[in-house]
């Protein structure tokens, strides 16, 4: 039986994949943070701003997305070439479920 932490990790990995899939719909343009948050909510993933920002920062650290900030807040998220490679299966990341 899986414990709560394992389930939460799997959920976060899938949410990262969903973020990339949503960004691909607008590529090469970016997506506003609030629009992405609402899109994920419609897909059944209601996330606080802090939770979503954490998932986006993970993807940014992996160079899968580019982030535009206003002051200290994420404003726009854009899929990168490496993010497309991940979505297409050219590369893998165990922290992202596509």
Order of alpha helices (4+ residues) and beta strands (2+ residues): alpha-beta-alpha-alpha-beta-beta-alpha
